[in-house]
Amino acid sequence: MPDSPARRRVTVTDIAAGCGVSRSTVSLVLRGSPLVNADTRARVQAEIERRGYVYHRGAASLRRRTSNAVALVVNDLSNPFFAEFAGGVDAALAEAGYVLLLGSTGESPERQQAVLASLIEHDPAAVILSPAEHSDPARLRRLLAARMPVLVFNRALDGAGDDWDFLALDNRRGARLATEHLLQQGHRAIAFFGGHRDSSSCTERRAGYRDALDAAGIAPDPAWLVECAPTRLEAARQAGALFARDPAPTAAVCYNDAVALGLASGLAALGRRAGADFALTGFDDIPEASVSTPPLTTVAVAPRERGMQAARLLLARLGGDTQTPRRTVAPARLVVRASSLVPHAPNPPGDPA
């Protein structure tokens, strides 16, 4: 039985007939073209609203063999860093007439494959990917192949460098700056807290931490390297690991701000106070860092600006840039606040005199 008129999909032809214009004029209005005069645009838009027309963007993309969407897949959307990053991506895409498709993997490679596969069904023009820990580059290459431009953010994927652009943070230099700052405060027992060693960003930040200690003639105790998931909750749970052996660290360079804020909570549960009897630094400079208690010393990498930068690099590709894939390193700078301004205490609370 044929569809009733009430159930039939309203078409561009229906809108054109309803307001006495051509199909091409309706299409121009739907695409936001400035070529349509204001009166005609208002008449077409009124008819669209009256008829309840919904623009079938997927079909339009197939006709034009283009898409106005870019997919962004991040490893932890609960981290405010990625909320800021995604906001920057969205702002830059909107300026260029694109929309954002967003997915989060929760640090699961399997979830990452499923999210990417689902987003690809929507035929995005390009993909920005911040890989989950333990990602398999070969699997990602098979899934994404040469379908569209891809930009990898922050965590490197071995073997993918020949095909995809990579936007990195200056992880090594940033962690070195944070460690040097703690050394200048007189600390010698400095931990590196959070992240996992097989994450490229964690490896780079640990390398910067070691660079600073080596330059100061300090060999880090293996017990000062505490691994945990890069989240606030896991950092709070692992705070006690810093004090499992004597002498305990008096300061910590944290993998990111979420870890630093979680560690501050964990220290409080142990009767210690960040910024009073234990010094710590973060990495990212999320908005909360400046208003936490105490305000957090951190390595600022401007996540919103990095999102805009990532989007613009991909937009250049979509605009016809055919240069070989490139590695771009974004700058990092140390922002000193109260959490790290703790002079070295030879006998931390609870330690024997």
C-alpha positions in Angstrom: 0.0 0.0 0.0 1.5 3.4 -0.9 2.4 5.8 1.8 -0.3 8.3 2.7 0.5 12.0 1.9 1.0 12.6 5.7 3.8 9.9 5.8 5.5 10.7 2.5 8.9 12.4 2.9 8.8 16.0 1.9 11.2 16.7 -1.0 13.1 19.7 -2.4 10.6 19.6 -5.3 7.7 20.0 -2.9 9.3 23.0 -1.2 10.1 24.6 -4.6 6.5 24.1 -5.8 5.1 25.5 -2.6 6.9 28.8 -2.8 7.2 29.2 -6.6 11.0 28.9 -7.0 13.3 26.4 -8.6 14.8 23.3 -7.0 18.3 24.9 -7.3 17.2 27.9 -5.4 15.9 25.7 -2.6 19.2 23.8 -2.6 21.1 27.1 -2.3 19.1 28.1 0.7 19.6 24.7 2.4 23.4 25.1 1.9 23.4 28.7 3.3 24.5 30.2 0.0 24.7 34.1 0.0 23.6 34.0 -3.7 19.9 34.0 -2.7 18.3 37.4 -1.9 16.8 37.9 1.6 13.1 37.9 0.5 13.4 34.7 -1.4 15.4 33.0 1.4 12.7 34.0 3.9 10.0 32.6 1.7 11.8 29.3 1.2 12.6 29.0 4.9 9.0 29.6 5.8 7.9 26.9 3.4 10.5 24.5 4.8 9.2 25.2 8.4 5.6 24.9 7.3 6.1 21.5 5.6 8.5 20.1 8.3 11.1 19.4 5.7 14.3 17.7 7.0 17.5 18.1 4.9 18.8 14.6 4.0 22.4 15.5 4.4 23.7 11.9 3.8 21.9 11.7 0.4 23.2 15.2 -0.5 26.8 14.1 0.4 26.4 11.1 -1.9 25.2 13.3 -4.8 28.1 15.7 -4.3 30.6 13.0 -3.3 31.6 15.2 -0.4 30.8 15.5 3.3 30.5 18.5 5.6 31.3 16.4 8.8 34.6 15.7 10.5 34.9 13.0 13.1 36.8 13.5 16.4 37.6 10.4 18.5 39.3 11.0 21.9 40.5 8.6 24.5 38.8 10.2 27.5 36.0 12.6 27.1 35.6 12.9 30.9 39.0 14.6 31.0 38.4 18.4 30.8 41.4 18.7 28.6 39.5 16.9 25.8 36.4 18.9 26.4 38.4 22.0 25.7 40.2 20.4 22.8 36.8 19.3 21.2 35.5 22.8 21.7 38.4 24.2 19.7 37.9 21.6 16.9 34.2 22.5 16.7 34.9 26.2 16.6 37.3 26.0 13.7 35.1 23.6 11.8 32.1 25.8 12.2 34.0 28.7 10.7 34.6 26.6 7.6 31.0 25.3 7.4 31.7 21.8 8.8 30.1 20.0 11.7 31.7 17.7 14.3 31.0 14.1 14.9 32.3 13.1 18.3 33.2 9.7 19.8 35.0 8.6 23.0 36.9 5.4 23.5 37.4 5.3 27.3 41.0 4.1 26.7 39.7 0.9 25.1 41.2 -0.2 21.8 38.2 -2.4 21.1 35.8 0.5 21.8 38.0 2.6 19.6 37.5 0.2 16.6 33.8 0.1 17.1 33.4 3.9 17.5 35.5 4.6 14.4 33.6 2.0 12.3 30.3 3.6 13.3 31.5 7.1 12.5 32.8 6.0 9.1 29.3 4.9 8.2 28.4 8.6 8.3 31.0 9.2 5.7 33.0 12.0 7.4 35.4 14.1 5.3 38.3 13.5 7.7 39.1 12.1 11.2 41.0 13.5 14.2 42.1 10.7 16.5 43.6 10.8 20.0 44.5 7.1 20.3 43.5 4.9 23.2 46.3 3.4 25.2 47.5 0.1 23.7 46.1 0.9 20.3 47.2 -1.4 17.5 48.4 0.8 14.6 48.0 -2.0 12.1 44.3 -2.4 13.0 43.7 1.3 12.7 45.4 1.4 9.3 43.2 -1.4 8.0 40.1 0.4 9.2 40.9 3.9 8.1 43.3 3.1 5.2 43.2 5.8 2.6 39.5 6.6 3.0 40.0 10.2 4.1 42.6 12.5 5.7 43.5 11.5 9.3 45.3 13.6 11.9 46.6 11.8 15.0 46.8 13.9 18.2 49.3 13.7 21.1 49.9 9.9 21.2 52.1 8.6 18.3 51.1 5.5 16.4 54.2 3.5 15.3 54.0 2.8 11.6 51.3 5.4 10.9 53.7 8.3 10.2 54.0 7.6 6.5 50.2 8.1 6.0 48.8 10.5 8.6 49.6 14.0 10.0 50.6 14.1 13.7 50.0 17.0 16.0 52.1 16.5 19.2 52.5 18.4 22.4 56.0 19.3 23.5 55.8 16.6 26.2 59.4 16.1 26.9 60.3 19.8 27.3 57.2 20.5 29.3 58.0 17.7 31.9 61.5 18.9 32.0 60.4 22.5 32.9 58.2 21.1 35.7 60.9 19.0 37.1 63.5 21.8 37.0 61.1 24.0 38.8 60.8 21.5 41.7 64.5 21.2 41.8 64.8 24.9 42.1 62.5 24.7 45.1 65.2 22.4 46.7 63.5 19.0 46.2 65.7 16.1 45.3 63.3 13.2 45.8 60.8 13.9 43.0 58.4 11.3 41.8 56.8 11.0 38.3 53.2 10.1 39.0 50.5 8.7 36.7 50.2 7.4 33.1 51.5 4.2 31.7 55.0 3.6 30.3 53.8 2.2 27.0 51.9 5.4 26.1 54.1 7.6 23.9 53.1 10.8 25.7 53.9 9.3 29.0 57.2 8.0 27.7 58.1 11.5 26.5 57.1 13.2 29.7 59.1 10.7 31.7 62.1 11.4 29.5 61.8 15.1 30.2 61.6 14.3 33.9 64.8 12.2 33.7 66.5 14.8 31.6 66.1 17.3 34.5 67.2 14.9 37.2 70.2 13.8 35.1 71.3 17.4 34.7 71.1 17.8 38.5 73.1 14.6 39.1 70.2 12.7 40.6 69.4 9.1 39.8 65.6 8.5 40.2 64.6 5.7 42.5 62.4 3.2 40.5 59.9 3.5 43.4 59.4 7.2 42.4 57.8 6.1 39.1 54.2 5.4 39.9 51.9 4.1 37.2 48.1 4.5 37.1 45.4 5.3 34.7 45.5 9.0 33.8 42.3 9.9 35.7 41.5 11.7 38.9 40.0 8.7 40.6 42.8 6.3 40.0 45.4 8.9 41.0 43.7 9.4 44.3 43.6 5.6 44.9 47.3 5.3 44.2 48.5 8.2 46.4 49.8 5.8 49.1 52.3 4.3 46.6 54.4 7.4 47.0 55.0 6.6 50.7 55.6 2.9 50.5 59.3 3.2 51.0 61.7 5.5 52.8 62.8 8.0 52.0 59.6 9.1 50.4 59.4 11.7 47.7 58.7 15.3 48.7 57.3 16.3 45.3 55.8 14.9 42.2 55.6 15.7 38.5 52.2 14.4 37.5 51.3 13.0 34.0 48.4 15.4 33.6 46.2 17.8 35.5 43.5 15.2 36.2 46.2 13.0 37.9 47.6 16.0 39.8 44.1 17.0 41.1 43.4 13.3 42.0 46.7 13.0 43.8 46.0 16.2 45.8 42.8 14.5 47.0 44.7 11.3 47.8 47.3 13.2 49.8 44.5 14.9 51.8 43.2 11.4 52.8 46.6 10.5 54.0 46.9 13.6 56.2 49.1 15.6 53.8 48.4 18.8 51.9 49.5 19.6 48.4 51.1 23.0 48.4 51.8 22.9 52.1 53.9 19.8 52.8 54.1 18.2 49.4 54.8 19.9 46.1 53.2 18.8 42.8 52.8 19.9 39.2 50.3 18.9 36.5 50.3 19.0 32.7 47.7 20.6 30.3 46.4 23.7 32.2 42.7 22.8 32.1 40.4 25.6 33.3 40.1 24.0 36.8 43.8 24.2 37.4 43.8 27.9 38.2 40.9 27.6 40.7 41.7 24.4 42.5 42.8 24.3 46.1 45.7 25.0 46.0 45.9 26.5 42.5 47.8 24.0 40.4 51.3 24.6 38.9 51.1 23.0 35.5 52.5 22.9 32.0 50.2 24.9 29.8 49.5 23.6 26.3 46.3 25.6 25.5 43.9 22.7 24.7 41.3 24.8 23.0 43.9 26.3 20.7 45.3 22.9 20.0 41.8 21.8 18.9 41.6 24.7 16.5 45.0 23.9 15.2 44.2 20.3 14.6 41.0 21.2 12.7 42.8 23.8 10.5 45.5 21.3 9.6 42.8 18.9 8.4 40.9 21.6 6.6 44.1 22.4 4.7 44.2 18.8 3.6 40.5 19.0 2.6 41.3 22.2 0.7 43.9 20.4 -1.5 47.1 20.3 0.5 49.0 17.3 -0.9 52.3 17.7 1.0 53.7 14.6 2.7 52.3 13.8 6.2 53.9 16.1 8.7 54.7 16.2 12.4 53.7 19.4 14.2 54.9 20.0 17.8 52.8 22.5 19.8 54.6 24.7 22.4 54.4 24.1 26.2 55.2 26.6 29.0 55.3 26.3 32.7 52.7 28.2 34.8 53.7 28.4 38.4 51.0 28.5 41.1 50.7 27.6 44.8 50.7 23.8 44.5 54.5 23.6 43.9 55.7 26.5 46.0 56.8 24.2 48.9 60.4 24.4 50.0 62.1 21.1 50.5 61.3 19.7 53.9 64.1 17.3 55.1 61.6 15.4 57.3 58.1 15.2 55.8 55.3 14.8 58.3 55.2 11.2 59.7 58.9 10.6 58.9 61.4 10.0 61.8 63.6 13.0 62.7 
